[in-house]
Amino acid sequence: MNAAPPAIGAFERLQRRAFRTPLDGLVTLVFVALLAGLAWQAIDWGVLRAVWRAEDVALCREAASGACWSIIDARHRLILFGLYPFDEHWRSTSAAVAIIATVVLSCIPWFWTTRRLVSLWIAGFATYYLLMDGSLLGMAQVTTDKWGGLSLVLFLFSTVVLIGMPTGLGLALMRRSRLPVLRLVASLLIDFIRSLPLLTTLFTAAVVVPILLPDWLQGDKIWRIIIAFSLFFACYQAEVFRGGFQAIPSGQFEAGMALGLGKWQALGLIILPQVFRHALPATINMVVVTFKETAVVIIIGLFDLLASAQAAFGTGDWVAYYMETYIFVALIYWAFITSLGRYGEFVKDRMKQDEH
């Protein structure tokens, strides 16, 4: 029996990849020096010479100053809450916490049953809406055109995924149906929506639909956008699920039928768990992309996090400090997207352990 090759340490792997030849070593050292220089410049500008407090904003105009984080101290409420009334910011904060808590609890395996997840999300969305609107709790009503900032981004993202995921599964099942009418309708809808940019879909929902429909059918602008965004997500997710279905041999379904299971029992107990497992990597990518694409709603008039940031530096003494504001917003997006990506890795590892 041949002995297993000796394990290679991290330092030895780095040496083989970066210093295989003298030229490789020279290129590596040059790039490391450049990166170190850029890192030092960023630390010097963003930390060492930075101005942090709003009271010290005058120091930002000095030639030797670095980043002016004073704008975040002075305008963070506008960035995070948008047009929501100043005195009611605690409601927007509580609503955002409710949505985040709902998403976090959904990631705990104990909640991975239909009854628990449905109950959790109903409670989370009810809490969000009651706090943001306020009228049903006897507080001052805040209409949806005043919703904005981070709480609006979280609401759009979670609602789109929550509605779009089962809708995408339904479209995927319709596209695989033996009924020609269902298959044709699903195929035409999926191909049509996927051929359009997201901005076109949202613009149609926000601007064109009110022109074509009577007032009593138009609904609120934010819900029209959510429905259009969810349909866009569902059509792409349907293709992800279709790939998962194609990865499963047809004999799996036939075996379930041979064991005495009904059609829907075989689908729910045998086929769908494998479909979700095969579709998981692409689904995680779709979820991450959807969170980033919530920034598109700024173009159709919703006051999201990016629009709030632009308003924060768009007037008064803060015009010159747009870079600091965009960095702050980028860090918020990075925190949420990184968390989603890490959770996706956790789920994939858990599924691999379950397989063994």
Stockholm file with secondary structure:
# STOCKHOLM 1.0

chainA/1-356         MNAAPPAIGAFERLQRRAFRTPLDGLVTLVFVALLAGLAWQAIDWGVLRAVWRAEDVALCREAASGACWSIIDARHRLILFGLYPFDEHWRSTSAAVAIIATVVLSCIPWFWTTRRLVSLWIAGFATYYLLMDGSLLGMAQVTTDKWGGLSLVLFLFSTVVLIGMPTGLGLALMRRSRLPVLRLVASLLIDFIRSLPLLTTLFTAAVVVPILLPDWLQGDKIWRIIIAFSLFFACYQAEVFRGGFQAIPSGQFEAGMALGLGKWQALGLIILPQVFRHALPATINMVVVTFKETAVVIIIGLFDLLASAQAAFGTGDWVAYYMETYIFVALIYWAFITSLGRYGEFVKDRMKQDEH
#=GR chainA/1-356 SS CCCCCCCCCHHHHHHHHHSSSHHHHHHHHHHHHHHHHHHHHHHIIIIITCBCCGGGGGGGGSTTCCCBTHHHHHHHHHHHHTTSCGGGHHHHHHHHHHHHHHHHHHTSGGGCSHHHHHHHHHHHHHHHHHHHHCGGGTSCCCCGGGCEHHHHHHHHHHHHHHHHHHHHHHHHHHHTCSSHHHHHHHHHHHHHHHTSCHHHHHHIIIIIHHHHSCHHHHCCHHHHHHHHHHHHHHHHHHHHHHHHHHTSCTHHHHHHHHTTCCHHHHIIIIIHHHHHHHHHHHHHHHHHHHHHHGGGGGGGTCEEHHHHHHHHHSSGGGGGGHHHHHHHHHHHHHHHHHHHHHHHHHHHHHHHHHHC
#=GC SS_cons         CCCCCCCCCHHHHHHHHHSSSHHHHHHHHHHHHHHHHHHHHHHIIIIITCBCCGGGGGGGGSTTCCCBTHHHHHHHHHHHHTTSCGGGHHHHHHHHHHHHHHHHHHTSGGGCSHHHHHHHHHHHHHHHHHHHHCGGGTSCCCCGGGCEHHHHHHHHHHHHHHHHHHHHHHHHHHHTCSSHHHHHHHHHHHHHHHTSCHHHHHHIIIIIHHHHSCHHHHCCHHHHHHHHHHHHHHHHHHHHHHHHHHTSCTHHHHHHHHTTCCHHHHIIIIIHHHHHHHHHHHHHHHHHHHHHHGGGGGGGTCEEHHHHHHHHHSSGGGGGGHHHHHHHHHHHHHHHHHHHHHHHHHHHHHHHHHHC
//
